[in-house]
């Protein structure tokens, strides 16, 4: 019997390993792109350097949000908490993106506003 059969049953001996290997491979590729930068902490990392591992980061992020949402066997309470958590996270992402939009688009802003965007001292 295959992974997806007519009665929606999954072999208990196959599915967890396949799922772990699937997400583990994305973690591995993300870490291969990101971890080498820890060897050179004083080197500047420009945003375009992250483009090599950004697809893996986005797929892992989508997978994590999917886990938070729950599956079809989750209780109603679990799904509601998951939807609330994902909604709060996505709202925070939109607000931070709107805050950093002037910097990302190269708009001319006052020095005080620019300095307010420098949350970590090494960003300067």
matplotlib code that plots the C-alpha trace (Angstrom):
import matplotlib.pyplot as plt

x = [0.0, 1.4, 1.8, -1.6, -4.2, -7.9, -8.7, -6.2, -4.1, -0.4, 2.0, 3.3, 6.8, 7.3, 5.8, 7.7, 11.1, 10.1, 8.8, 11.9, 14.1, 12.1, 12.4, 15.9, 17.1, 15.8, 17.4, 20.7, 20.7, 19.7, 22.5, 25.0, 24.2, 24.1, 26.6, 29.8, 29.1, 29.7, 33.3, 33.9, 31.9, 33.7, 32.9, 30.0, 27.2, 25.1, 21.5, 22.0, 24.3, 21.3, 19.6, 21.4, 19.6, 16.4, 14.3, 15.1, 14.4, 11.0, 10.0, 11.0, 9.1, 6.0, 6.4, 6.7, 3.5, 1.8, 2.8, 1.4, -1.9, -2.4, -3.8, -7.2, -7.1, -6.3, -9.0, -10.9, -9.2, -5.8, -6.6, -8.0, -4.8, -2.7, -4.6, -4.2, -0.5, 0.1, -2.1, -0.1, 3.2, 2.1, 0.8, 4.2, 6.0, 3.9, 4.4, 8.2, 8.2, 6.3, 8.8, 11.8, 10.3, 12.0, 15.4, 14.7, 13.5, 16.3, 14.2, 15.8, 15.0, 16.4, 19.3, 17.3, 14.8, 17.6, 19.3, 16.1, 16.2, 19.6, 18.4, 21.7, 25.0, 26.8, 24.3, 26.1]
y = [0.0, 3.4, 6.5, 7.8, 5.1, 5.3, 5.2, 8.0, 5.7, 6.1, 3.4, 4.2, 2.8, 5.1, 8.5, 9.9, 9.1, 10.6, 13.7, 14.1, 13.6, 16.2, 19.0, 17.9, 18.4, 22.0, 22.7, 21.3, 23.5, 26.6, 25.9, 25.4, 28.8, 30.6, 29.0, 29.9, 33.6, 32.8, 32.0, 35.6, 37.7, 41.0, 40.7, 42.7, 40.6, 42.4, 41.5, 40.0, 37.4, 35.9, 35.2, 31.9, 30.4, 32.5, 29.9, 27.3, 29.8, 30.6, 26.9, 26.2, 29.2, 28.0, 24.6, 26.0, 28.1, 25.0, 23.1, 26.0, 25.9, 22.2, 19.4, 18.0, 15.8, 18.8, 20.0, 23.1, 24.9, 23.9, 25.2, 28.5, 29.1, 28.2, 30.7, 33.3, 32.7, 32.7, 35.9, 37.7, 36.6, 37.8, 41.1, 41.7, 40.9, 43.4, 46.1, 45.6, 45.5, 48.8, 50.3, 49.3, 50.1, 53.5, 51.9, 49.0, 51.3, 53.9, 56.8, 59.9, 60.1, 62.3, 61.0, 60.5, 58.3, 56.3, 55.9, 54.7, 51.8, 50.7, 48.3, 46.4, 48.4, 46.3, 47.4, 50.8]
z = [0.0, -0.9, 1.1, -0.1, -0.3, -0.9, 2.8, 3.7, 5.8, 6.0, 6.8, 10.3, 9.5, 6.5, 6.9, 9.9, 8.4, 5.0, 6.7, 8.8, 5.8, 3.8, 6.4, 7.4, 3.9, 3.9, 7.2, 5.9, 2.8, 4.9, 7.4, 4.6, 3.2, 6.6, 8.9, 7.0, 7.8, 11.5, 10.7, 9.7, 12.3, 11.3, 7.6, 6.2, 4.9, 2.3, 1.8, -1.7, -0.2, 1.5, -1.8, -2.1, 0.9, 1.0, -0.9, 1.8, 4.5, 3.1, 2.6, 6.2, 7.4, 5.5, 7.0, 10.5, 10.0, 8.7, 11.9, 14.0, 12.1, 12.9, 10.7, 10.0, 13.1, 15.4, 17.8, 17.1, 20.0, 18.6, 15.2, 16.6, 18.7, 15.6, 13.4, 16.0, 16.3, 12.6, 12.3, 15.0, 13.4, 9.9, 11.2, 13.0, 9.7, 7.8, 10.4, 10.5, 6.7, 6.5, 9.1, 7.0, 3.6, 3.3, 3.8, 1.4, -1.4, -1.0, 0.0, 1.5, 5.2, 8.1, 10.0, 13.2, 11.4, 9.8, 13.2, 14.6, 12.2, 13.4, 16.1, 16.4, 16.8, 14.2, 11.5, 11.4]

ax = plt.figure().add_subplot(projection="3d")
ax.plot(x, y, z, "-o")
ax.set_aspect("equal")
plt.show()
